[in-house]
């Protein structure tokens, strides 16, 4: 799977809601997890060994088909490894929860023991969009 929205957990629900078949239940919150490669269709592949914690993610209301980070930027401190972070996954809870989507970083980040990594931007958009 290339990075993107979870078909099972998000896209099917959105499409069913659009055809008025069901109501889509939004997650109560969003949390970000770090990955050293593509998280895969379930969001559980290539989880960072430096930090398995998920950090809270606040995002703006959608505008022009996109959302972005607001408030405190998510951050992690590496707890004992050197690795390269290439992707993030977004979940509905800090543990367990529902996998929502994954994103490949614009540039990979080498992350060593004791380093702090802060996610400073995370824009998500859907296209094409009719104006």
TABELPE-V548261 format. One record per backbone hydrogen bond with DSSP energy under -0.5 kcal/mol. NH is the residue of the N-H (numbers start at 1). CO is the residue of the C=O. E is the energy in kcal/mol with one decimal. If there is no record, write none. Layout:
nh->NH co->CO e->E
nh->NH co->CO e->E
This chain:
nh->6 co->100 e->-2.8
nh->10 co->6 e->-1.9
nh->11 co->6 e->-2.2
nh->12 co->7 e->-2.6
nh->14 co->10 e->-2.5
nh->15 co->11 e->-2.7
nh->16 co->12 e->-2.4
nh->17 co->13 e->-2.1
nh->18 co->14 e->-2.3
nh->19 co->15 e->-1.5
nh->20 co->17 e->-1.5
nh->21 co->16 e->-2.6
nh->22 co->16 e->-0.9
nh->26 co->24 e->-0.7
nh->30 co->57 e->-0.5
nh->31 co->91 e->-2.1
nh->32 co->55 e->-3.1
nh->33 co->89 e->-2.5
nh->35 co->87 e->-2.2
nh->36 co->46 e->-2.8
nh->37 co->46 e->-0.5
nh->43 co->40 e->-1.0
nh->45 co->39 e->-2.4
nh->47 co->44 e->-0.5
nh->48 co->34 e->-2.2
nh->55 co->32 e->-2.2
nh->57 co->30 e->-2.7
nh->60 co->68 e->-3.0
nh->63 co->66 e->-2.3
nh->66 co->63 e->-1.3
nh->67 co->124 e->-2.3
nh->70 co->58 e->-2.5
nh->76 co->117 e->-2.3
nh->78 co->115 e->-3.1
nh->79 co->50 e->-2.8
nh->83 co->111 e->-2.3
nh->85 co->83 e->-0.5
nh->85 co->109 e->-2.9
nh->86 co->35 e->-2.2
nh->87 co->35 e->-1.6
nh->88 co->103 e->-2.3
nh->89 co->33 e->-2.2
nh->90 co->101 e->-3.2
nh->91 co->31 e->-3.0
nh->92 co->98 e->-1.5
nh->100 co->90 e->-3.0
nh->101 co->90 e->-1.2
nh->102 co->4 e->-1.9
nh->103 co->88 e->-2.4
nh->105 co->86 e->-2.7
nh->109 co->85 e->-2.3
nh->111 co->83 e->-3.5
nh->114 co->78 e->-1.9
nh->115 co->112 e->-2.3
nh->117 co->76 e->-2.8
nh->119 co->74 e->-2.8
nh->120 co->118 e->-0.8
nh->124 co->67 e->-2.2
nh->126 co->65 e->-1.9
